[in-house]
Amino acid sequence: MKARRTLARMRKYSAAALLSSGLALQFGGCIPNQFTAVQTTTTTLDGRTVITSLINSAIIAPLQTAVADAVNSYFDSLTNNGNN
């Protein structure tokens, strides 16, 4: 009985090792040894401007859109109820 559990455990670990090594080898060919980049222009970014732009695009703009949609929907529902 103990031999069966040991054999089952060994099969499970060997299958996991085989799958993980196969996965690692599959993606190993996608990693290039070196990158070639051609520099055409240099751009200097101000950290304050970058952070402000990220906050505006990620947080403020979607909130403004949501508020505008909610207000428009509310007034559209008032207008539609008044016409019926």
Summary of the structure (lengths in Angstrom):
residues: 84
radius of gyration: 29.6
end to end distance: 79.0
largest distance: 81.4
contacts: 130
relative contact order: 0.04
helix: 76%
strand: 0%
